Amino acid sequence: MADPETISRDFVHLHVHTDYSMLDGCSRIDRLMERACDMNMRAVAITDHGNLFGLFDFWNEAKQRSKGDVKLKPLLGCELYLVWDHALTDKPDRREHKYFHMGVLARNFKGYQNLTKLVSDAHVRGLHYKPRTDLEQLAKHADGLIGFSGCLQGVIPQALLRGDYEAARKACGKFVEIFGRENFVIELMDHGLEEQKRIIADLLKLAGEFQLRVVATNDVHYVDAGDSVAHDAMLCIQTGARLADERRMRYSATEFYLKSEAEMLRVFGEVPESIKNTVAIAEMCDVKLPVGQNNYPVYIFSEGVKPKASDKIDEILDGYEQLKNGLLVSAGKPGDFVIEAEKRKAMRANGSYLLEQVKAGLKERYAVDYDDPKAWKDEKIPGVGKTSPAELCRRVDYEMGVIAGTGFVDYFLIVWDFIDWARRHDIPVGPGRGSGAGSIVAYCLKITDIDPIRFGLLFERFLNPERVSAPDFDIDFCMRRRDEVVGYVRKKYGEDRVANIITFGTFGAKMVVRDLARIRDLPFIETNRLAKLVPDDINISLEDALKKSNELREEVAINPQAASIIETGRVIEGMVRNSGKHACGMIIADRPLTDIIPVTMQEGDLTTQYAKDPVEKLGLLKMDFLGLKTLTIIDDAQKLVRKHRRQADFDIEKLGFDDAKTFALLNEAKTIGVFQLESGGMQSLCRKFRISAIDEIVALIALYRPGPMQFIGDYIKGKDDPTFVKYAHPLLEKVAKETYGILVYQEQVMEAARVIAGYTLGGADMLRRAMGKKIREEMEQQRSIFIEGAKTTNNIDKKKAEEIFATLEKFAEYGFNKSHSAAYAILSYRTAYLKANYPVEFMAAVLTSEQGNADKLAEFMGEVEALGMKALGPDVNQSDTDFTPVIKDNAIRFGLGAIKGVGEQAARNIVAEREKNGPYKDFGDFVGRLGEFDLNSRTLDCLVRAGAFDFTGEDRRHLVDSIESVRRHFAGERKERASGQGSLFDMLGAEDAGAARPTDLVLRKSEKMPKLEMLNSEKALLGFYLSGHPLADYHGLDEAIATLTVTPDRIELDKKERHTVRVCGIVGALEKKISKKDNRPWALFTVASRSVTIPVMMFSEAYDAAAQIKDGELPLLMDGSHVIVDARLNFREERGEWSLSAHAITPLRRAPGLIKKILFALKPGPDAGDFLEKIVAHTRKVDGTTIVQVGFIQPDGRVLVAEAARGMTTRFDTETYGTFGRHPACAGVQIEPIAPTQAPQRKYGPRA
């Protein structure tokens, strides 16, 4: 029985902030609604600060809860930021008063539309610290709105607080003029604040004078009274403050919760009408949002195009009617489906135009003429399986019927149009991803580039006539030019009708623990420890974490701080933390967006205020415009092939999928830079799969995911041994033969249901969805249909049918969309093809794609070296803006635009001047010719230090020292020419001037640039060392004793285990920190090996030890030191990254001491004897524990260890090791290092 104290039938909350009042509102919508229902409230409002982000979710949640006797009306509104005493175009200083607060509610749909326009304009035009509106906009959009005088920050309350009743009166009069007497309300608040009590009498006086209603409101910021602690914590998270800060932002009362009617009466009992009037206001409001309404745009034809309707489209629509009626009859319903005449008429012109484009594509793709009667004869098409022209034409008719019958003709035309525009403007387009690749119509329109016949893809997986939902093409464009396509769509359909889709970040369990620990000033180590007690499960709640983790429960039981964090965190988790822009989601409407939804600005782009699901439910067309770096790489590589190989017609999209070199490269796991196949796990699988067809790449991509990975072993065994393959029923062989008995793809589950139980493919898609969602009622229904169908279709008994159903259910849980996997596989193949056949051009394109990312550049440069290519430094006479191949030298030239501090425009200017007027003679000639582009000293310094002028023979130090004097010289020349005076060089002959000009200007007084400075400059400006390496003096020992030489994601490691590893390299980015727990130092730094830079943490115990170690006279732990680091490697789920925690550090010069065993492989010949004499002499002279072996390379490549050389031990220093490694007889060295030291067990002190 409900508590009478909480029953609130005669009071409604009209001023409520949800968590979409980001980091201020602490009322999660589901909890808010639950509490309102518990209190038996008739209605509740949403009035978030300056936005409508949560409006649809709030409305929808209220509607979902309004069932049976429960009726909860959602009141839709906003607390606006109102400019009063200055123009919206003014941008006052932050310290000046910028805006007031004002609440508004929508009475009807017109009011909702005006609300969206008001708030949208505030975000688009009025944003200055806050999204602001003004009186002009308010008056323009007041129709259908109810206005409120507001909280203490309102115009009227602020005037009263100043003691200026006349100003308050004028403001009140203005609002009455704007809204009308019936639609402007005086708002009373009392949270125990003295300022609120002080103005209540004057507010009542104004209400009497203007004959206005008064309403009592509580400025709700959290649901329950006890949530004030969580709200206070959220304010700290918002402002970056600590709970202990004396002067931080905080609410001075704890009354901002969802109070009951009884509680409000205790506050406003002397003004009872203020309580009852809240219900009257709620009754004035009734907004129905247009859910399910189709607001898709109509395709806009290009100028001069006038589509003609054809009778063929009527035949196709007739076919769709027959299809629908057949489905209805089979479901036991009347077959009375008819497309309305008006709809049919509307479809004819655009449908006919779409069909014409499809027919043209059918001829291009399959050489089938749809209009030729011969095409309808059942003749096999070479290379397309058993498909005949007639089957292709019938499939076109079927798909066109479904597309037209479901009303998606314009959708297809819109997508076709902007993809066609992109292709005509040489913007690379992806082959298509997602289920859209199953459509032959899409393939013929070149929306996709995946032959659905060749790959066995299903249209019903994309657009199911038995359960119609909006189709969704995910379209990839070149990352560099994606925005051009978006710009085309905006221009064609209207800037106010196209927008990005907003996204919202929420507090996850681990994140909220970290945030709450931080505002309590807990040390980083303690914060990290508490967060790690929360299991790594995706989207886990703190409640579930407490159930799953014994450690967390124990911690909460004995640690008051932890208990408080978890208790507060349970209130905050799941709340909205921030907003952003969807990476690719866009919407297009048939009218201005603000007629339907509110918009905002994100990163300079018009963006919806509602997330993806609400905008789709409101009938807006969603499309994904993805920017894919891989397409940019492929396009750049193609252009380089055409230019440098003189293969003008090279087009990778026209190639087949049968290149032997490509498969060889994949099977050797040389997949760095290959789309989707780069990781260590994928490299390992490529070796095991022994790929010989693109279909195996499709399967590999589908299988390499959590879940289906369990079937990889069976797949490989089935491929190796056909007798291993088993089928649940012989009929399944033709379905699962290509994947060796495993149902890898969702499409196979659908085909299996069709073959075994007679499902239509549309019905099979519904079965697949039911199996994926695991909804019991649906599953039981489908199980019955399947068993009956198996009996009717193939006379399969119930027991066997249930076994097959269970098999399908198991695979459906993990099955991958084959269309999606095929699209990825095509890109994987194309990148692998380029790497196998045009490695220099491909790697140049890969490097160009990573300009500005020093770590990635270094990693890919390592791959360049591994492939046997040379890396050539930048050169103003040889380099382009980007990386370029030098085919004859099997090398890649560094691009000028990739030099840090130079920039793309400066690089383009350098190249353009060179192409126009010839190579630069020397440094002075360069500065003189580029003067008009005003290359500054910083740019010149970067070019010199990067080696771009090494062709002159001048030392880099001398050129750096000469920059200012050379620039001054040519600036003076230009000034003289501008004034009409000739310079000395002008008076000389051209030949003499050219000879005298530059070299005389270079200063050569200083010492030459030291090697280390030169290398460090290269590293800083290019991202890697080019003319040498600081670790070269270790002769490869640094790599030989390291156990981690690549980033952890490049190798297969169990993410649930902790691993002990050793890294060797150069210390950089050292940051010394102080622990807030015990004031002890700790550090963050990086270790850069020859190919990769790895971040490392070193906590206090290890840091104390490291601080005592010196390398010569200098501390070991400092930037530039050469070190060996033993560390613990573990995966941090909350960040999705690997983390290294160092526990031991030593100088790299001690590397030889970590050699456990060394094998020298010798080439046969006269030098071998000399080597043996010297190594034996060394082992006799120098004692040590390193085991030395010597072997001889045999003709078959094996190394045979010499018995006479067994049992030798010694020790090396780096120089001696290098001497033996460089000996003419030595072909290679194999080292077995001593294992890294294990981390000591950490013992935590008393818990805070």
FENBELJO-V97791 format. One line per field, one symbol per residue. phi: phi as a letter, one per 30 degrees, with the letter a starting at -180 (. if undefined). psi: psi as a letter, one per 30 degrees, with the letter a starting at -180 (. if undefined). Layout:
phi = ???
psi = ???
//
This chain:
phi = .ddedcdbdcbbdcbbccdddeibdbcdeddddddddediddaacbbddibcecededddddddddbiddbbddccaacdccdccaddddbddedddcaccadbbddadddeddddddddddddccdaibdcbbddddddbddicccbdjdeddededddddicddddddddddddddcjedcbbdccbaciddddddcddddddddddchcdcbcbcddbadcedddddddddddddcidcedddcddaddbbccbdddeddddddcedbdddddddddddddcaccdddiddcddcecddejcbdcdbdeddddddddededddddddcicddbdbdeeddddddddddddddddddddddddbhcceddedddddcdceibicdceddddddedddddddddcicddeddddeddddddddchcebddjbideddcddddddidcbcdddeciccdddcbcdcadbedbdcccbeedbedddedddeddcjedcbadcdbbcbdddddddddddddciddeddedddddddededidcdddddddcddddddddcbeddddddddddddeiddcabaceebdbbbccaeeddbbdbbcbhicdbddcdededdddicdcbcccccdedddddddedddddcchcdcdbddcddbbddddddddddidcdjdeicddedddddedddhdbaddddededdddbejdedcdddddddddbedddbbdaedddddcddchicddcdddddddddddcidddddddddedddddhdedddddddddddddddddbhcddddddddeddddddddcecddedddddddddddddedddcbdddddddddedcejcdddeddddddedddiccccddadcbdcdcdbdcddchbbcdddddddjcidddddddddddddbjdddadddddddceddhddddddedddddjdcdddiddddddedcedddddedddeddddddjcdcedddddeddddddddddcddbddddddedddddddddccjadcclbecddchideddcdcbcbdeddbdbdddccbcbbbblcdbhdbccbdddbhcdbbcacbcddbaccdbcbdeeddedddddcciccdddaejdcbcbcbccbccddcibdbccdbabbddddeedcddbbccccddkddddeddedddeddddcdlcddcbbbcdcedjdccddddcdidbabbcdddeddddceeddclbcccdddeddddddcddedd
psi = kkkfffkhfgkkkfjkkaffikgekhjkeeeeeeeeeeghkelklkiljglgegeeeeeeeeeefikbfjjjkkjkakjljkkegllffkilleflkellkkkkkkeaeeeeeeeeeeeeeeeefgjjeljklleeeeeegfkglkkkflafgleeeeeeffgieeeeeeeeeeeeeeflefgkkkkkkjggkeeeeffeeeeeeeeeeghlkkkklkikfleleffeeeeeeeeeeefgllefkeglklkglhghlilleeeeefehffifffeefeeeeeffkjkjkikfkjgklkkjklkfkjkkklfeeeeeeeeeeeeeeeeeefgglkigkkkkeeeeeefeeeeeeeeeeeeeeeeeeghkjefkfffgkikkkkghbgkleeeeeeeeeeeeeeeeegggeeeeeeeeefeeeeefghjkklfklaffffkfeeeefgelhjjfeeghlkeffejjffiklkljkjkklkefgefeeeeeeeeefkegfkllkllkkljleeeeeeeeeefggkleeeeeeeeffklgkkgkleeeeeeejeeeeeeeefjeeeeeeeeeefeekflkellakkffkllklglkeffelllakjhgkkklfkaeeeeefggkjkkjjkjjeeeeeeeeeeeeeeeffhifgkjffflahgjeeeeeeefghigkfkkfgfleeeeeeeeefikglfefeeeeeefilkdffffeeeeeeeeejfffkkkfkeffefegefghfkieleeeeeeeeeeeggkleeeeeeeeeeeefhjeeeeeeeeeeeeeeeeeeghkleeeeeeeeeeeeeefefkljeeeeeeeeeeeeeeeeeeefieeeeeeeeeefgkfjeeeeeefeeeeefgglkjklkkfffkaelkkkjefghlkkkkeffkkfeleeeeeeeeeeefegllkeaeeeeeefgeffhjleeeeeeeeffgfgffffkkeeeeeffeeeeeeefeeeeeeeefgklleeeflleeeeeefdeeffkkhelllkkeeeeeeeeeeffflkegakfgfffhfeeeefkfjglkfffljkjfflkkklkkkakklhkjklkkfeggklllklljjafflkkkkkjleeeeeeeffkljbflkeilkfkjlkkklkklkjeffhlkkkjkfkklkffgeffgjekkkkjkkklffeeeeeeeeeeeeeejlafkkklklkklegflkjkkefglgklallleeeeeeeffkffjflkkkjlklkkkklkkjkakk.
//
